[in-house]
Amino acid sequence: MKYLIVGLGNIGDQYKNTRHNIGFTILDALAEASNISFNDKRYGFVSQFKYKGRTFVLLKPSTYVNLSGKAVSYWLKKEKIPLERMLVVVDDISLPFGSIRIRPKGGDGGHNGLANINQVLATSQYPRLRFGIGNGFSKGQQVDYVLGQWSAEQQEQLDDLVDHATRMIKAFGTIGMELTMTQYNKK
């Protein structure tokens, strides 16, 4: 059984370690733990590993967050993976920092990357892992906050949270959505 795990983020060193790139960060941690590396392929950086009889195809779109739908659509078709076995890993300002939630479907919550995926796929009925980045910004400062670096306090907790998210992704592929939600959703 094959799963497509899509981590949203922006390519380029200026975006590395920003809140908006948490999807890339989590996929990088999965790849490192599995001793694999990403290859530059069509519309993204791709890698795969096997875990408990499942194949996880990891995709970091190179289309920038706001145009992620093209990469997602291409790799779903190329790998012949059904929508319910795709998981999009995304930053979420509506969740406090430290909250991590997996859901079988949902709206875009104002996230341009999810909005583009919804538009290209013509549905929002696909699983997503939402990583809370909080909303500690003043009015009109959302872009700067989302594209900003983690605070020192957040950085201290980040490794544990990323590790928790990687376990959730593996659980999604092995024990299914319902059990993963019950056992791993973190407030």
N, C-alpha and C positions, 0 to 999 in steps of 0.2 A: 504494500500500500504506500502511496506517494502523497506527500503534503508540500504545498508551496507556502513558505514563510516569507512575507514581504516586510522588510524594515524600512520605514520612511525616513528620509533624510536628504540633505543636499550634498552634492559632491564638492570637493575643494577644501583646502586646509583652513580657510577662514571660517568654515562651518563646523569643523571638528570640535567635539566636546561641547557643543551648544545644546540647549534644551530641545530644539527642534530636531536634532539628529539622534535622539535616543533610540529610534528604530535601528539605525546603523550601529550604534554602540552595542545594543543587545545582540544583533546578529554577529558582530565582530567577536563578542564574548562566546557565543555558541561555536563559532568557527575555531577560535583559539582552544577551547576546551576539547574539541574534537580533532585537533591537530590538522585542520584543513585550511586552505587559503582560497580567496576569491579570484575568479578570472574575469577579465573584461570581455563581456559578451554583448549581444545586441540589447540595447536599452537598459543595460545594468551590469552589475557585478554579481556573479553567480557562483555558488558552491553547493555541494551536497554532502550529507553524511547519513549513515545508517544508525538506527538506534532501536533496539528491541524489535527487529524485523520490519521496521518502517524506514522509508527513505524520506529525508527532509531536504527539499530543494530551497536554498536560501537565496533571496533576491534583494539586492540593494539597488533600486532604480537609479539610473544615471540621468534621468529626465528632469531632475529637481522635484521637490515635494509636490508643487502645485500642478504638475503634469504627470503624476505617477500612473494614471490610468492606462496609458499606452503600454508601458512596460508590464504592468499587471496582466492586461488582456493578452499580450503576446506570449508571456511565459505560461499562463494558464493553458492556452491552446497548444503551445509547443510541447509541454510536459503532459498534456491530456489529464489535467487535474480538475476534478469537479469543484465548484464554488465552495461547498461545505467543507472541503479539505484545504482551503486557503485560510491563512491567518495574517491579518495586517497589523503590524506593530507600530503604534503611533503615540505621539505626545498629546496630552490633553490638559488644557488650562482649566477646565471645569472640575478637575479632580485635584485635591490637595497633593502637594509633594509627598511621596511615600505610598500613595494609593495606586494599586495596580489591579485592573479588572479585565477579565476576559468575558466577552459576550458573543452570542451566536449571530447577532445582527444589530443594526441601529442606524441612527442618522449620522450626519457628518459633524454635528456639534460645532459648526462654524470652521471646521478644519478644511483648508483648501485642498489638501492632498486626498482626504476621504471624499470630498465633494467631486473631485475630478475622477476618482475611481468609480464612484456611484454613477456619474454621467456616462463614462465610457462603457461600463458594464451594464448600464441601464437597470441597476438594482442596488439596494443597500443591504441585501439579504446574504451577508457573508460575515464570518467571524472576524473579530478584532480584539487585540490586546491593547488596552488604553493605559498608558503610563502617566500618572498625574505629575504635572510639573508646577502646579499651583498657579495663582494669578496675582503674584506680588508686584503689580505694576500700576502706575498712575494712568489716568485716562489719556488715551492717545499714544501710550507707550508699549502697546501689546507687541508690535513687531520687534522692537528693540529687546524686549524681555524674552520672547520666544527664540530669537536669534542670538541671545546673550549666553555667556558662559554660566555654569552652575556657581552658586555661592559657595564659599568655603564650607559652610555648615552642610549644604546639600552634597557637596563633593565627598565629604566624610562618609555619608550614608549610601552613596551611589553604588559602590561595588556590591554590597549586600542586596540592594534592590534589583540590580541587573542580574545577579545570580538567581534571585527569586523568579524573575521574568523568564530566564532560560529554562528553569525547571517547569514553569507553567507551559511553555511551548512544547517541551517533550511530553508532558502529561496530556496536552491537547491531542497529540498524535497517538498516544498509547491507551489512555483511559477514557478519552472522549470529553466532549464539552461539559456535560452536566457535572460529572465528578470533578473535573478541573475547576469549574466555577465554585463548587462546594468546598473543595480542599485548599484552593490557592488564592481566591480573590482576597486582596489585602486592603484594609482601610487605613 
